Amino acid sequence: MSDMTDISPPAVPLNPGLAEVTARIVERSRDSRADYLARTGEARAKGRGSHLMSCGNLAHAFAASPLMDKRLLKEGQAVNIGIVNAYNDMLSAHQPLGAYPDIIKAAAREERCTAQVAGGVPAMCDGVTQGQPGMELSLFSREVIALSTAVALSHNMFDAAMCLGVCDKIVPGLVIGALSFGHLPVVFAPAGPMTSGIPNKQKAMVREQFAAGQVGRDALLESEAASYHAAGTCTFYGTANSNQMLMELMGLHLPGAAFVNPGTPLREALTRGAARQVIALAREGQGLMSRVIDEKAVVNGLVGLMATGGSTNHTLHLVAMAAAAGIQIRWDDFDAVSAVTPLLARIYPNGPGDVNHFHAAGGIAFLTRELLDAGLLHPDVTTVAGPSLRAYAREPGLEGDALVWREAAARSLDLDMLRPASNPFQPEGGLHSLDGNLGRAVIKTSAVAPEHQVVEAPARIFHDQNDFLAAFKRGELDHDFVAVVRFQGPRANGMPELHSLTPALSLLQDRGRRVALVTDGRMSGASGKVPAAIHLTPEAAAGGPIARVRDGDLVRLDAPAGRLEVRADLSAREPAHFVQPQYGLGRELFAPFRAMAGDAERGASLFPHELSA
């Protein structure tokens, strides 16, 4: 059955604030969304390209296929799935994906259908490149992945697609690429998180001890290896796991697929089930990517980010994904959704446990049910599981070998990690926008204690995160200050994450210093307990006000008020100039990307921000 809902719950009025945000997005996107749907409708009307191909085209397309698949492809009646795979065996989250094509092909053959690996996309690991020059390719790898997805599916042999990917830029890139093929049903299949390693509190403590010089590199490496220790996604709630939450609430996963560990019978059953489901959708002409990702689905994704304290990277990625469907969202929409969405989850680094603990406590099924029953999600959306988000308030299981879905847990099994809508951790969500004479920025407050959400202190200017760390090691930062780390935006150096600043800033805050970070760079979903105004736009390389700040200027970051200001007249000052060499580890190849990048609030994207433009 392609429709997994078979549920008729009582109607719950939608929260008026969410209704208002949705209406604003619909109106803002009216022309660009219409253009997108017209394009996908035209592609849908043409049908599968193989029907229009020459015999030579077709012979090339199935030359290497097994005889049974070749016969089905010759006949042209069976559903043919195009698999786009982000497999590599260096990235733990993607290593399990190596086995997926054979599982998908076997499931397709049981339905007298076929599946072909249409292509691979790169999958770099931010955990490996964190603080390294290679991180400067990370954000733009999203665009490379989108382009690679388009190349893979451009063979036009497919009635449906499956996208296999998990981590930071990979899922957004796959979504952007797949939306160019919105006339097809597309199902996303993840690998799931690795099993839990050492407690997160212990890991964070060792990092701070290393930053303070109390333990050596051997102790730090041993701690890190005990945390990141097996195949599967890293278990903290950063961008990778925020991606998986989004794929559920935006209707692109099978329900409950996000956080099932790899190498388990249930994980394999979900992969087989995803293949069968996309075949059923293709046969019925349902679940088209262009219809799954609409304005309501995007708002549901926004709600999920706020309710879980999700990654700040999605103030870039969700903007870019929505734009690929002709939907225009802005940081003001994030802020408005945050104002009406309670925080229902605290997952490390925002809380004590990781995504495995969250899943065991009730997970996404519990979260979805609570949000739906509170009128905080659009239920009436198209998903790959059917015409209602209610399907995602159920969790998967096995009865023998059969994949089944059961109702979400009646109550949270860990109120320190997951709460009902009637008893949230806080009444508002975890992401906010900031405005002021420095420009616009975003801040993640879900892990920042209330007493640290307002900081006013002198600026300390840095043009490189390594300069900051060197000053910290020299003992020059043991005082109140706001670290202004600039020339870290997309046009300057590709907008790397500055996660390596977190341990030092956390240690200073623990010593009683009033500290904060202001940057045109990124901090990811692991921004932690120190207030950080990030993604500042206009960026320094574009002549933004941050380029005019000087050491000693008084900077005020006021998260509750949504303000970011410097107590100085910047208008008479010349902007600072800083050019970091951009070569080595492939960085020189990305010069056109840096030159073409849009600003952060438009997703730092290379692609047109408005399809009607």
C-alpha positions as CSV (number, residue, x, y, z in Angstrom):
1,M,0.0,0.0,0.0
2,S,1.4,3.4,-0.9
3,D,-0.9,5.2,1.6
4,M,0.3,4.3,5.1
5,T,-2.0,6.7,7.0
6,D,-5.3,4.8,7.3
7,I,-6.0,7.2,10.2
8,S,-8.9,9.7,10.6
9,P,-7.9,11.9,13.6
10,P,-10.0,14.8,14.7
11,A,-9.3,18.0,13.0
12,V,-7.1,20.4,15.1
13,P,-7.1,24.1,14.2
14,L,-3.8,25.3,12.9
15,N,-1.9,27.8,15.1
16,P,-2.8,31.3,13.8
17,G,0.9,32.3,13.8
18,L,1.8,29.4,11.6
19,A,-1.2,30.1,9.3
20,E,0.1,33.7,8.9
21,V,3.6,32.7,8.1
22,T,2.4,30.1,5.6
23,A,0.1,32.7,3.9
24,R,3.0,35.2,3.7
25,I,5.3,32.6,2.1
26,V,2.6,31.5,-0.4
27,E,2.1,35.2,-1.4
28,R,5.8,36.0,-1.7
29,S,6.4,32.8,-3.7
30,R,3.3,33.0,-6.0
31,D,5.1,33.7,-9.3
32,S,8.3,31.6,-8.7
33,R,6.2,28.7,-7.4
34,A,3.9,28.8,-10.4
35,D,6.9,28.9,-12.8
36,Y,8.4,25.8,-11.0
37,L,5.2,23.9,-11.2
38,A,4.7,24.7,-14.8
39,R,8.2,23.4,-15.6
40,T,7.6,20.1,-13.7
41,G,4.2,19.7,-15.2
42,E,5.7,20.0,-18.7
43,A,8.3,17.4,-17.8
44,R,5.6,15.1,-16.4
45,A,3.5,15.4,-19.6
46,K,6.5,14.2,-21.7
47,G,6.8,10.9,-19.9
48,R,9.8,8.8,-19.4
49,G,12.6,9.7,-21.8
50,S,13.2,6.1,-22.8
51,H,10.0,6.2,-24.8
52,L,11.5,8.9,-26.9
53,M,15.0,7.5,-27.2
54,S,16.6,5.8,-30.1
55,C,17.5,2.1,-29.9
56,G,21.1,3.1,-29.6
57,N,20.3,5.3,-26.5
58,L,18.4,2.4,-24.9
59,A,21.1,-0.2,-25.7
60,H,23.7,1.9,-23.9
61,A,21.4,2.4,-20.9
62,F,20.9,-1.3,-20.2
63,A,24.0,-2.9,-21.8
64,A,25.5,-4.0,-18.4
65,S,22.2,-5.0,-16.8
66,P,21.4,-8.6,-15.8
67,L,19.3,-10.5,-18.4
68,M,16.1,-10.3,-16.3
69,D,16.5,-6.5,-15.8
70,K,17.4,-6.1,-19.5
71,R,14.3,-7.9,-20.6
72,L,12.1,-5.6,-18.4
73,L,13.9,-2.5,-19.6
74,K,13.4,-3.5,-23.2
75,E,9.7,-3.9,-22.7
76,G,9.6,-0.4,-21.1
77,Q,6.6,-1.2,-18.9
78,A,8.2,-1.8,-15.5
79,V,9.1,1.0,-13.1
80,N,12.8,1.8,-13.3
81,I,14.3,3.4,-10.2
82,G,17.2,5.8,-10.5
83,I,19.5,5.5,-7.4
84,V,21.6,8.5,-6.5
85,N,24.1,7.4,-3.9
86,A,26.4,9.4,-1.6
87,Y,28.3,6.3,-0.5
88,N,31.9,6.3,0.5
89,D,33.6,4.3,3.2
90,M,35.5,7.1,4.8
91,L,32.4,8.9,6.0
92,S,30.9,6.8,8.8
93,A,27.3,8.0,8.1
94,H,27.6,6.9,4.5
95,Q,29.6,3.7,4.7
96,P,26.4,1.6,5.2
97,L,25.0,3.0,1.9
98,G,27.4,0.7,0.0
99,A,25.0,-2.2,0.5
100,Y,21.9,-0.3,-0.4
101,P,21.8,-0.6,-4.2
102,D,21.7,-4.4,-4.0
103,I,18.9,-4.3,-1.4
104,I,16.9,-1.9,-3.6
105,K,17.5,-3.9,-6.8
106,A,16.3,-7.1,-5.1
107,A,13.2,-5.4,-3.7
108,A,12.5,-4.0,-7.2
109,R,12.8,-7.4,-8.9
110,E,10.3,-8.8,-6.4
111,E,7.9,-6.2,-7.9
112,R,9.0,-7.1,-11.5
113,C,10.7,-3.7,-11.7
114,T,14.2,-2.5,-12.0
115,A,16.7,-0.2,-10.3
116,Q,19.9,1.3,-11.6
117,V,22.6,3.3,-9.9
118,A,22.2,6.5,-11.9
119,G,25.2,8.1,-10.3
120,G,27.2,9.0,-7.2
121,V,27.6,12.3,-5.5
122,P,30.5,13.5,-3.3
123,A,30.1,13.3,0.4
124,M,32.7,15.1,2.5
125,C,32.8,15.0,6.2
126,D,32.8,18.2,8.2
127,G,34.1,16.2,11.2
128,V,37.3,15.4,9.3
129,T,37.7,18.9,7.8
130,Q,36.7,20.9,10.9
131,G,39.3,23.6,11.4
132,Q,41.2,22.5,8.3
133,P,41.6,24.2,4.9
134,G,39.3,21.6,3.3
135,M,36.4,23.0,5.3
136,E,36.4,25.9,2.9
137,L,35.0,23.6,0.2
138,S,32.2,22.3,2.5
139,L,29.4,24.7,1.9
140,F,29.9,24.7,-1.8
141,S,29.9,20.9,-1.9
142,R,26.1,21.3,-1.5
143,E,26.0,22.9,-5.0
144,V,28.3,20.2,-6.4
145,I,26.0,17.5,-5.0
146,A,23.0,19.2,-6.5
147,L,24.7,19.4,-9.9
148,S,25.8,15.7,-9.6
149,T,22.3,14.6,-8.8
150,A,21.1,16.4,-11.9
151,V,23.7,14.8,-14.0
152,A,22.8,11.4,-12.6
153,L,19.1,11.7,-13.4
154,S,19.6,13.5,-16.7
155,H,19.8,10.1,-18.5
156,N,16.0,10.3,-18.3
157,M,15.6,6.6,-18.0
158,F,13.7,6.7,-14.7
159,D,10.1,6.6,-13.5
160,A,11.2,7.3,-9.9
161,A,14.3,8.0,-7.8
162,M,15.8,7.1,-4.5
163,C,18.4,9.4,-2.9
164,L,20.8,7.9,-0.5
165,G,22.5,10.4,1.8
166,V,22.6,11.6,5.4
167,C,25.1,14.4,6.3
168,D,25.5,18.1,6.4
169,K,25.5,19.3,2.8
170,I,24.6,16.0,1.2
171,V,20.9,15.9,1.9
172,P,20.3,19.6,1.0
173,G,22.3,19.0,-2.2
174,L,20.3,15.9,-3.0
175,V,17.0,17.7,-2.4
176,I,18.0,20.7,-4.6
177,G,19.1,18.4,-7.4
178,A,16.0,16.1,-7.1
179,L,13.7,19.1,-7.2
180,S,14.8,19.7,-10.8
181,F,13.2,16.3,-11.4
182,G,10.0,17.2,-9.5
183,H,7.9,15.3,-12.0
184,L,9.2,12.1,-10.4
185,P,8.4,10.5,-7.0
186,V,11.5,10.5,-4.9
187,V,12.1,8.7,-1.6
188,F,15.1,9.5,0.6
189,A,16.7,6.5,2.5
190,P,19.2,7.2,5.3
191,A,21.7,4.9,7.0
192,G,20.8,5.8,10.7
193,P,23.0,6.8,13.6
194,M,25.9,4.8,15.0
195,T,25.3,3.3,18.5
196,S,26.1,5.6,21.4
197,G,29.7,6.0,22.5
198,I,31.0,7.7,25.7
199,P,28.7,10.1,27.4
200,N,28.5,13.5,25.8
201,K,29.3,15.3,29.0
202,Q,32.5,13.4,29.3
203,K,33.5,14.2,25.7
204,A,32.8,17.9,26.2
205,M,34.8,17.9,29.4
206,V,37.9,16.4,27.8
207,R,37.7,18.9,25.0
208,E,37.6,21.8,27.5
209,Q,40.5,20.2,29.4
210,F,42.5,20.0,26.2
211,A,41.8,23.6,25.4
212,A,43.0,24.5,29.0
213,G,46.2,22.5,28.5
214,Q,45.2,20.1,31.3
215,V,45.3,16.9,29.1
216,G,47.3,16.1,26.0
217,R,46.5,15.1,22.5
218,D,46.6,11.4,23.3
219,A,43.8,11.8,25.9
220,L,41.8,13.9,23.5
221,L,42.1,11.5,20.6
222,E,41.2,8.6,22.8
223,S,38.0,10.5,23.9
224,E,37.1,11.4,20.4
225,A,37.6,7.8,19.1
226,A,35.4,6.5,21.9
227,S,32.7,8.9,20.8
228,Y,32.9,8.5,17.0
229,H,33.5,4.7,17.0
230,A,31.4,2.9,14.3
231,A,29.5,3.0,11.1
232,G,26.5,5.3,11.2
233,T,25.8,9.0,11.6
234,C,27.5,10.9,14.5
235,T,25.0,10.9,17.3
236,F,25.0,14.5,18.4
237,Y,22.2,16.7,17.1
238,G,24.1,18.7,14.5
239,T,23.2,19.3,10.8
240,A,23.3,15.6,9.8
241,N,20.6,14.6,12.3
242,S,18.7,17.8,11.7
243,N,18.6,16.8,8.1
244,Q,17.0,13.5,9.0
245,M,14.4,15.2,11.1
246,L,13.6,17.5,8.2
247,M,13.2,14.6,5.8
248,E,10.6,13.1,8.1
249,L,8.6,16.2,8.8
250,M,8.8,17.2,5.1
251,G,7.5,13.8,4.0
252,L,10.5,12.4,2.0
253,H,11.4,9.5,4.3
254,L,9.3,6.4,5.2
255,P,7.9,7.3,8.6
256,G,10.4,6.7,11.4
257,A,13.3,5.9,9.1
258,A,15.6,8.6,10.5
259,F,17.1,7.1,13.7
260,V,17.1,3.4,13.3
261,N,20.7,2.1,13.7
262,P,22.5,0.6,10.7
263,G,23.2,-3.1,10.4
264,T,19.9,-4.1,12.0
265,P,17.0,-6.1,10.5
266,L,14.7,-3.0,10.8
267,R,17.1,-0.8,9.0
268,E,17.3,-3.2,6.0
269,A,13.5,-3.6,6.1
270,L,13.1,0.1,5.8
271,T,15.4,0.3,2.8
272,R,13.4,-2.5,1.1
273,G,10.2,-0.8,2.0
274,A,11.4,2.5,0.6
275,A,12.1,0.8,-2.8
276,R,8.6,-0.8,-2.8
277,Q,7.0,2.4,-1.8
278,V,8.6,4.5,-4.6
279,I,7.5,1.8,-7.1
280,A,3.9,2.0,-5.8
281,L,4.0,5.8,-6.1
282,A,5.3,5.7,-9.6
283,R,2.6,3.2,-10.6
284,E,-0.1,5.4,-9.1
285,G,1.3,8.7,-10.3
286,Q,1.5,9.9,-6.7
287,G,4.1,11.4,-4.4
288,L,5.7,13.6,-7.0
289,M,8.7,15.5,-5.5
290,S,7.2,18.8,-6.7
291,R,4.0,18.2,-4.7
292,V,5.7,16.8,-1.6
293,I,7.8,19.9,-1.2
294,D,5.3,22.8,-1.1
295,E,4.9,25.8,1.2
296,K,3.2,23.8,3.9
297,A,6.0,21.2,3.9
298,V,8.6,23.9,4.2
299,V,6.7,25.4,7.2
300,N,6.6,22.0,8.8
301,G,10.3,21.8,8.4
302,L,10.7,25.2,10.1
303,V,8.6,24.0,13.0
304,G,10.7,20.8,13.4
305,L,13.9,22.9,13.6
306,M,12.4,25.1,16.3
307,A,10.8,22.3,18.3
308,T,14.1,20.3,18.4
309,G,16.7,23.1,18.6
310,G,18.0,22.1,15.1
311,S,21.1,23.1,13.3
312,T,21.7,26.7,12.4
313,N,23.0,25.5,9.0
314,H,19.4,25.2,8.0
315,T,19.0,28.9,8.0
316,L,21.1,28.5,4.8
317,H,20.1,25.0,3.6
318,L,16.3,25.1,4.1
319,V,16.3,28.5,2.3
320,A,18.2,27.0,-0.7
321,M,16.1,23.8,-0.7
322,A,12.8,25.8,-0.7
323,A,14.1,28.1,-3.5
324,A,14.7,25.1,-5.7
325,A,11.0,24.4,-5.5
326,G,10.1,28.1,-6.2
327,I,9.4,28.8,-2.5
328,Q,11.0,31.9,-1.0
329,I,11.6,31.9,2.7
330,R,13.5,34.5,4.8
331,W,15.0,34.6,8.3
332,D,12.0,36.6,9.5
333,D,10.0,33.4,8.8
334,F,12.3,31.4,11.0
335,D,11.9,34.0,13.7
336,A,8.1,34.1,13.4
337,V,7.8,30.3,13.6
338,S,10.2,30.2,16.6
339,A,7.9,32.6,18.4
340,V,5.0,30.2,18.3
341,T,6.8,26.8,18.5
342,P,7.7,25.3,21.9
343,L,11.0,23.6,22.4
344,L,10.1,19.9,23.0
345,A,13.5,18.3,22.7
346,R,17.0,18.8,24.2
347,I,19.5,16.6,22.3
348,Y,23.3,17.0,22.8
349,P,24.8,19.6,22.5
350,N,21.5,21.2,23.8
351,G,20.9,18.4,26.3
352,P,22.3,15.4,28.0
353,G,21.5,12.5,25.6
354,D,22.1,11.9,21.9
355,V,19.8,11.0,19.1
356,N,19.7,7.3,20.1
357,H,18.4,8.4,23.5
358,F,15.9,10.7,21.8
359,H,14.7,7.9,19.6
360,A,14.3,5.6,22.6
361,A,12.4,8.2,24.5
362,G,9.7,8.4,21.8
363,G,11.6,10.1,19.0
364,I,10.2,11.7,15.9
365,A,6.9,9.8,16.0
366,F,6.1,11.2,19.5
367,L,7.3,14.7,18.5
368,T,5.2,14.7,15.4
369,R,2.1,13.5,17.2
370,E,2.5,16.2,19.9
371,L,3.0,19.0,17.3
372,L,0.0,17.8,15.2
373,D,-2.3,17.6,18.2
374,A,-1.2,21.1,19.3
375,G,-2.0,22.6,15.8
376,L,1.7,23.2,15.2
377,L,2.1,21.3,11.9
378,H,0.2,21.2,8.7
379,P,-1.4,17.7,8.5
380,D,-2.8,18.1,5.1
381,V,0.3,17.6,3.0
382,T,1.4,15.2,0.4
383,T,4.1,12.8,1.6
384,V,5.8,9.7,0.2
385,A,3.7,7.8,2.8
386,G,0.3,9.2,1.7
387,P,-1.8,12.4,1.9
388,S,-1.3,13.2,5.6
389,L,1.5,13.9,7.9
390,R,-0.3,11.7,10.5
391,A,1.6,8.8,9.0
392,Y,4.7,10.2,10.7
393,A,3.1,10.0,14.2
394,R,3.7,6.3,14.0
395,E,7.0,4.3,14.4
396,P,8.2,1.3,12.4
397,G,8.7,-2.2,13.6
398,L,8.9,-5.8,12.5
399,E,6.3,-8.5,12.8
400,G,8.3,-11.5,11.6
401,D,9.9,-10.2,8.4
402,A,7.0,-7.8,7.8
403,L,7.5,-4.0,8.1
404,V,4.7,-2.5,10.2
405,W,3.9,0.8,11.8
406,R,2.6,1.4,15.3
407,E,1.2,4.4,17.2
408,A,3.8,6.7,18.8
409,A,4.6,6.2,22.5
410,A,1.8,7.6,24.7
411,R,4.3,9.4,26.8
412,S,7.9,10.4,26.7
413,L,10.2,7.9,28.4
414,D,12.8,10.6,29.3
415,L,11.4,14.1,30.2
416,D,15.0,15.4,30.3
417,M,15.2,14.8,26.6
418,L,11.7,14.9,25.1
419,R,8.6,16.5,26.4
420,P,4.9,16.8,25.4
421,A,3.6,20.1,24.0
422,S,1.8,20.7,27.3
423,N,5.1,20.8,29.2
424,P,7.8,22.1,26.9
425,F,11.4,23.0,27.9
426,Q,10.6,26.6,26.9
427,P,7.7,28.3,25.2
428,E,9.7,29.4,22.1
429,G,12.0,27.6,19.7
430,G,15.7,27.6,19.4
431,L,16.6,29.8,16.5
432,H,16.2,33.6,16.2
433,S,17.2,36.4,13.8
434,L,19.2,39.4,14.9
435,D,19.2,42.9,13.4
436,G,21.1,46.1,14.0
437,N,23.8,48.4,12.6
438,L,26.0,45.4,12.0
439,G,23.5,43.8,9.6
440,R,21.4,40.6,10.0
441,A,22.5,37.4,11.7
442,V,21.0,34.3,13.3
443,I,21.6,32.8,16.8
444,K,20.8,29.5,18.3
445,T,19.6,30.0,21.8
446,S,18.3,26.5,22.8
447,A,21.6,25.6,24.5
448,V,22.4,29.2,25.8
449,A,21.4,29.8,29.4
450,P,19.2,32.9,29.9
451,E,21.9,34.8,31.8
452,H,24.3,34.5,28.8
453,Q,21.8,35.6,26.1
454,V,22.7,39.3,26.5
455,V,26.4,40.3,26.3
456,E,27.9,43.8,25.9
457,A,31.7,43.9,25.8
458,P,34.6,45.3,23.8
459,A,35.3,43.8,20.4
460,R,38.4,41.7,19.7
461,I,39.0,41.4,15.9
462,F,40.2,38.3,14.2
463,H,40.5,37.5,10.5
464,D,41.1,33.8,11.0
465,Q,40.0,31.2,13.6
466,N,43.6,30.1,14.1
467,D,44.5,33.7,15.1
468,F,41.8,33.5,17.8
469,L,43.1,30.1,19.1
470,A,46.7,31.4,19.2
471,A,45.6,34.5,21.2
472,F,43.7,32.2,23.6
473,K,46.8,29.9,24.1
474,R,48.9,33.0,24.8
475,G,46.5,33.9,27.6
476,E,45.4,37.2,26.0
477,L,41.6,36.5,26.1
478,D,41.0,36.0,29.9
479,H,38.6,39.0,30.0
480,D,35.1,40.1,28.8
481,F,35.0,40.5,25.1
482,V,33.1,39.8,21.9
483,A,35.1,37.9,19.3
484,V,34.5,39.4,15.9
485,V,35.8,36.8,13.4
486,R,35.3,38.2,10.0
487,F,36.1,37.5,6.3
488,Q,34.6,34.0,6.9
489,G,31.6,34.5,4.6
490,P,30.8,32.6,1.3
491,R,32.5,35.2,-0.9
492,A,35.6,35.4,1.2
493,N,36.5,31.8,1.8
494,G,33.5,29.6,1.3
495,M,32.0,30.2,4.8
496,P,33.7,27.4,6.8
497,E,32.4,26.3,10.2
498,L,34.2,27.7,13.1
499,H,33.4,24.9,15.5
500,S,37.0,24.8,16.8
501,L,36.3,28.1,18.7
502,T,33.6,26.5,20.9
503,P,35.8,24.8,23.5
504,A,37.9,27.9,24.2
505,L,34.9,30.2,24.3
506,S,33.0,27.7,26.6
507,L,36.0,27.6,28.9
508,L,36.2,31.4,29.2
509,Q,32.5,31.5,29.9
510,D,32.8,28.9,32.6
511,R,35.5,31.1,34.2
512,G,32.9,33.8,34.6
513,R,33.9,35.9,31.6
514,R,31.2,37.6,29.5
515,V,32.0,36.3,26.0
516,A,30.2,36.1,22.7
517,L,31.0,35.4,19.0
518,V,30.0,37.6,16.0
519,T,31.0,36.3,12.6
520,D,30.0,36.1,9.0
521,G,31.0,32.5,9.1
522,R,29.2,29.4,10.3
523,M,29.1,27.4,13.6
524,S,26.8,24.5,12.6
525,G,24.4,22.6,14.8
526,A,27.0,22.2,17.4
527,S,27.3,25.9,18.4
528,G,26.7,25.1,22.0
529,K,26.3,27.2,25.1
530,V,28.1,30.4,24.1
531,P,26.0,33.1,22.4
532,A,27.0,33.3,18.7
533,A,25.7,35.7,16.1
534,I,26.5,33.9,12.9
535,H,25.9,34.1,9.2
536,L,26.2,37.9,9.5
537,T,25.2,39.6,6.3
538,P,26.3,41.6,4.5
539,E,29.6,39.8,4.9
540,A,33.0,41.6,5.4
541,A,34.2,40.6,1.9
542,A,31.1,42.4,0.4
543,G,31.9,45.6,2.4
544,G,29.5,44.8,5.2
545,P,29.6,46.9,8.5
546,I,31.5,44.1,10.2
547,A,34.5,45.1,8.1
548,R,34.4,48.5,9.9
549,V,34.5,47.3,13.5
550,R,37.7,48.0,15.4
551,D,39.3,46.5,18.5
552,G,37.7,48.0,21.6
553,D,34.4,49.0,20.0
554,L,31.5,48.1,22.3
555,V,29.4,45.4,20.8
556,R,26.0,44.4,22.2
557,L,24.4,41.1,21.4
558,D,20.8,40.9,22.8
559,A,19.2,37.6,21.8
560,P,15.8,38.2,23.5
561,A,15.4,41.6,21.9
562,G,16.8,40.3,18.5
563,R,19.4,43.0,18.4
564,L,23.1,43.1,17.3
565,E,24.8,46.5,17.5
566,V,28.1,48.2,17.8
567,R,28.3,51.4,19.9
568,A,30.2,53.3,17.3
569,D,29.7,55.4,14.2
570,L,30.8,53.1,11.4
571,S,29.8,55.4,8.5
572,A,33.0,57.4,8.5
573,R,35.3,54.5,8.6
574,E,37.0,52.7,5.7
575,P,36.3,48.9,5.7
576,A,39.2,46.6,6.5
577,H,40.5,44.5,3.6
578,F,41.7,41.0,4.0
579,V,42.5,38.5,1.3
580,Q,43.2,34.9,2.4
581,P,45.1,32.8,-0.1
582,Q,42.6,30.4,-1.7
583,Y,44.7,27.5,-3.1
584,G,45.6,24.1,-2.0
585,L,43.3,21.1,-1.3
586,G,41.3,22.1,-4.4
587,R,40.3,25.6,-3.1
588,E,41.5,27.3,-6.3
589,L,38.9,25.3,-8.3
590,F,36.1,27.0,-6.3
591,A,37.0,30.6,-7.2
592,P,33.9,30.9,-9.5
593,F,31.7,29.6,-6.7
594,R,33.0,32.2,-4.3
595,A,32.5,34.9,-6.9
596,M,28.9,33.9,-7.6
597,A,27.7,33.1,-4.1
598,G,24.5,34.8,-2.9
599,D,24.3,36.3,0.6
600,A,23.6,34.1,3.6
601,E,19.9,35.0,4.0
602,R,19.4,33.7,0.4
603,G,21.1,30.4,1.3
604,A,24.6,31.4,0.2
605,S,23.5,29.7,-3.0
606,L,24.9,29.7,-6.5
607,F,21.6,29.0,-8.1
608,P,18.9,31.6,-8.9
609,H,17.2,32.6,-5.7
610,E,13.9,33.3,-7.5
611,L,13.0,31.1,-10.5
612,S,11.0,33.8,-12.1
613,A,14.0,36.1,-12.2
